[in-house]
């Protein structure tokens, strides 16, 4: 009886998430926690790019607990909202749990109610020790984050095995890569791919701003990566590709002579079947990408790969919310195409 | 040169959507246009159920046009917002086009910017005559709706073939059935199924309120349906099922002695792997549904069917935004399970 009462009246105690490993960051520079660029870029990057680097896309906290309940308290930077993406995806949290078969399983999401939210993510669990991954907001930043567990339970450091944090996959790209428009943070394709590979992925997706800014290549080059994925075509213009793509590539290549670098074509946006301007733009940009890729090959560049987009979104036209941005259906289809490709490159090494 | 200028300066002219057929309504009662219940239920239905009946879930406008651009102007009833669903799904529009192979293809969505929105849905098309379907908001109502086309183009009555509007499929259910949480209106599973069958479907999904209210059965019984689908288990309690399920069924059956009536089990909510209370509730409710279904069979009821939910959401746990409500991934998986079943019943007749 006493036990039952204890159980019923269990208090939630909050622990600063700063105590636990943060996955998905390109740099460990001081002055930042939930930001993707180091402070050193503040006066270097264009303002829109810098602002987007404050979004915590692709980051996750890992921890262990035997609590029957997992809660969270978090304050977002901008309390952002978009009309084609859920608030859960924009500024919510997303909890996964490592299963006995080594696979990650969705537990539940943390649904934001404003700039600051306190929410129970899951309750009524057996009090067993579990390993968790908590994905952070895709289109907002975090001022603070605490994880809540039963007062009588443990919350401890995770068993992040070394292969997970060795040789991460570094992705550079656009709004889609940043996670637009996943229903919840765990469904951004870099996060799906990270779970499938059981390997850290770093998301350098910048909505509307994957314009081949060279300082991003320099940040990427600092990472001891297993594979680099360059998926900038939806944002970069033909002119920008012609002017900067080879330089961007060379900055990374110079520091990583043998690491696979993968280029990805512009998706065949679903409304390109109707909008002739979009159809022409996709065709023209992909042609440019293929030309520059062929040129690199001719120059003798090794370990470069190109993923074609004709099968990226399936053939039913249903995988986007607005012709461009992927729903969870599109995110899964992208992961189905790209993940086996990356896996093969990692095994090859 | 003159032609080019004409094209560039084309004005958009708006046409009241009331001029065109509205699909997905159970009753043609006067006093309503984009509402799902007739005014006669105003003082009969419980207030929350009545209010949800003002939402235009599952409805669509059909029209033809040779415009190069399709735009829309619409005013919503409540300017509703939810943190686990996109505004596009809640209060936006969604345009599809009939292809030469007889299949419907997503064109683009109308993204809401407030209580009233004016938005271009698609532009830069070849000026060919096309047949369109414009899906209406899932979690809001409409005060007004106009469709915008080039001033020099035609907008005409659709070629809704008679099989499309004969013997519709009538669905009764919960928030999930109402379309929670599709990314855009066309991805509510009743709309996916309607496209796949090329047959009108009627969405009587009421968020949190599929409590077997008998007046809903009476509304359903008025429809000359091909199949009735009863998917209320996520909302109805065991007690409500025991008290009302047979009566609800009998109201429909009495008017439709030979029409197939399909019952659907509670989905195995993805967080039921962790939340033991949810797991027990799903198990208990599905047991009750199966018991009452078996009882109906024993009583000699014919043309009743039960769809089990064990494979409804796939096996990866990824198909919901919050453990309960389906993302587009979940909506597609539900349609993949339920649609062939309905198709077989229609063919059998």
Interface residues (C-beta under 8 A of the other chain):
Chain A: X83 X84 X85 X86 X87 X88 X92 X97 X105 X106 X107 X108 X109 X111 X112 X113 X122 X123 X124 X125 X126 X181 X183 X184 X187 X270 X271 X273 X274 X275 X276 X277 X278 X317 X318 X319 X320 X321 X322 X323 X327 X328 X329 X332
Chain B: X83 X84 X85 X86 X87 X88 X92 X97 X105 X106 X107 X108 X109 X111 X112 X113 X122 X123 X124 X125 X126 X181 X183 X184 X187 X270 X271 X273 X274 X275 X276 X277 X278 X317 X318 X319 X320 X321 X322 X323 X327 X328 X329 X332
